[in-house]
C-alpha cells in the first residue's frame, strides 16, 4: 500500500514520537508498579561503566549498520524507497529527527528490552524471551525491507546483550539514541544502499 507513496516527513516524525512515548510510558507505568524502576532494568551504573558500555554498544550498532551497508552494496540489496524518504533533509527536519531519536531510544528500549524480556523470562526462559523480543523488534521495522528487518534484529540482539551484560538498561537507551541520531542526521545518505551501487 505504501509503495510509491510520498511521505511527509515532519508529520511522520511527530506521529512516531507520540507513539513511541506512549508505548514507553505505558511500559513504565505497568512495569514499575511492583518493584519500581529497577524492574525495567533502570539500575544506576558508575559513570565510567555507563560511558564504556554506551560507547561499546554505539560502536557495535554502527558496525552492524556498516556491515549491512557493505553487504547490500556488494550483493545488490538496496534500501527501501520509504526508508530513503524518511531521512531528514532540512534543518527543521533534522531537529525533529533528533527528538525522534530520543523517543525511539527511550520508548523502544523500555518496551522491547526493559519490559518484555523480564516479563517473558519466567515463562519462556531468558534466551527465548530475548529471541522473541528481538525478533518482534526487527519485524516492527518492516518498512525498511528484508535487509532492514535483519539489520534491526541484529541491532536489537546487540542492545539486549548490552542490557543483560551490563545489568542496566541505561547504556542501551543511550546507545540506541546515539545510533539513531548518527545514522539519521549525521551519516544518513552515506549509509543508504541505492539501486545503482
Beta strands, then each sheet from edge to edge (+ up, - down):
end
